[in-house]
């Protein structure tokens, strides 16, 4: 018998947080995660990876905008996904009860840890606490895993757009969803 201890690897730690400023390394992680999402076909509008400075300015701009709430998913402390809530303009009293969920993704290397569901649930809770009653979102038809997730979380498809996006020369449908959260 040997006194050697067999060490088992630690389970990855998935977390989600609402961030209002970047810590050291966050912007780099966020840009890397965005690149991976774009390469995988779910880059929330981007089809090709933009130059790094464009990505950095985009994410810095998100934090600078009071109408946006940025949530990040982390796996072992590394940002691997995002979700934003876009609040209505102050002058839009008629739609002041609703928010738009956008830029939601988890990078391929971090999938399978429940982060996609966690980040959506965190944004929903934030929206509830902020007094919003409805979350709206739209998505390309090709993002079938995301469609399945949204529907499993109670989002109701309320419409389709037959010419929603064009990817590699192919016109794709888009789906519109809403969820009452109050």
LOLUM-600791 format. One line per 2 residues: their letters; for each residue x, y, z of C-alpha. Coordinates in steps of 0.001 Angstrom, whole numbers. Layout:
A) X/Y/Z; ...
***
This chain:
XX) 0/0/0; 1174/3442/-836
XX) 405/6660/1007; -282/8486/-2238
XX) -3443/10539/-2211; -5536/10479/-5330
XX) -6661/13983/-6119; -9890/14462/-7987
XX) -10319/17515/-10163; -12545/20225/-8763
XX) -15906/20779/-10389; -16063/23993/-12446
XX) -17782/26872/-10654; -20436/28644/-12766
XX) -21529/32132/-11635; -23507/35049/-13031
XX) -23239/38682/-12067; -24503/42111/-13048
XX) -21401/44168/-13703; -21080/47922/-13834
XX) -17313/48163/-14315; -14647/45842/-15605
XX) -12122/44273/-13265; -8627/43408/-14452
XX) -8893/40938/-17310; -12664/41229/-17747
XX) -12571/43153/-21015; -10097/40662/-22480
XX) -12224/37692/-21354; -15347/39354/-22730
XX) -13761/39980/-26131; -12452/36394/-26269
XX) -15909/35066/-25373; -17513/37276/-28013
XX) -15083/36023/-30645; -15915/32414/-29757
XX) -19655/33133/-29970; -19273/34798/-33365
XX) -17196/31864/-34671; -19940/29516/-33452
XX) -22632/31466/-35346; -24303/33222/-32416
XX) -22588/36587/-32342; -25730/38688/-31788
XX) -25535/40294/-35198; -21865/39981/-35982
XX) -21068/37379/-38605; -17339/38013/-38856
XX) -15073/38809/-35946; -14478/42557/-35777
XX) -11087/44054/-34907; -10276/43855/-31190
XX) -10460/47619/-30662; -14020/47642/-32053
XX) -15048/44893/-29623; -13425/46674/-26709
XX) -15167/49952/-27567; -18473/48125/-27957
XX) -18285/46541/-24487; -16975/49726/-22855
XX) -19891/51556/-24469; -22380/49071/-23033
XX) -21195/49853/-19518; -21332/53587/-20213
XX) -25006/53470/-21204; -27441/53782/-18270
XX) -30190/52220/-20403; -28290/48908/-20532
XX) -27736/46384/-17770; -24903/43942/-18519
XX) -24803/40493/-16981; -21874/38156/-17429
XX) -21552/34428/-16986; -18284/33134/-15543
XX) -16827/29678/-15362; -14119/29515/-12697
XX) -13976/33319/-12751; -13482/33661/-16523
XX) -16187/35528/-18453; -17738/33115/-20915
XX) -21110/34643/-21741; -23324/37688/-21558
XX) -26838/38976/-21526; -28072/42540/-21627
XX) -31333/44168/-20728; -32134/47244/-22745
XX) -34459/49608/-20894; -36936/51777/-22815
XX) -36185/55474/-23322; -37628/57720/-20624
XX) -39938/59418/-23096; -41589/56086/-24001
XX) -44137/55987/-21208; -46373/53546/-23076
XX) -43668/50848/-23054; -41979/51778/-19780
XX) -43045/48455/-18249; -40988/46305/-20622
XX) -37337/45590/-21385; -35530/43981/-24300
XX) -33230/41001/-23678; -30289/41082/-26078
XX) -26696/39904/-26693; -27283/36638/-24863
XX) -24715/33891/-25396; -22478/31355/-23670
XX) -19264/30379/-25449; -19024/26813/-26734
XX) -16235/25855/-24286; -18387/26785/-21273
XX) -21641/25110/-22246; -23136/22271/-20247
XX) -22819/23932/-16830; -26246/25593/-16681
XX) -24909/29085/-17361; -27375/29916/-20159
XX) -30324/29315/-17850; -28583/31031/-14917
XX) -27886/34212/-16843; -31433/34498/-18168
XX) -32883/33911/-14697; -30559/36583/-13257
XX) -31680/39118/-15857; -35320/38269/-15181
XX) -34857/38788/-11436; -33103/42112/-12032
XX) -35936/43226/-14333; -38538/42265/-11696
XX) -36698/44137/-8935; -36409/47183/-11231
XX) -40211/47129/-11663; -40456/45810/-15206
XX) -43290/43459/-16088; -42419/42072/-19518
XX) -39250/40913/-21264; -39119/40907/-25067
XX) -36496/39299/-27284; -35824/38341/-30872
XX) -33617/35605/-32280; -32528/34006/-35553
XX) -34191/30731/-36463; -30817/28976/-36701
XX) -30089/29355/-32966; -32192/26299/-32155
XX) -30658/25535/-28745; -31394/29089/-27610
XX) -34956/28872/-28975; -35483/25652/-27013
XX) -34069/27241/-23852; -36226/30373/-24091
XX) -39351/28308/-24663; -38501/26020/-21718
XX) -38194/29131/-19521; -41695/30327/-20423
XX) -41012/32717/-23291; -43896/32723/-25778
XX) -43319/33092/-29489; -45455/35994/-30624
XX) -44337/36353/-34226; -41946/35708/-37065
XX) -40064/37918/-39473; -39389/36108/-42761
XX) -36439/38375/-43679; -34869/38872/-40261
XX) -31182/38338/-41063; -28819/37447/-43875
XX) -25932/35104/-43108; -23539/33918/-45815
XX) -25998/35033/-48467; -28927/33115/-46974
XX) -31976/34988/-45676; -33106/33693/-42285
XX) -36317/33986/-40340; -36395/35607/-36962
XX) -38628/34793/-34019; -40065/37274/-31533
XX) -40746/36271/-27941; -42122/37800/-24764
XX) -42500/36746/-21170; -44603/38329/-18447
XX) -42473/38349/-15285; -44645/40128/-12716
***
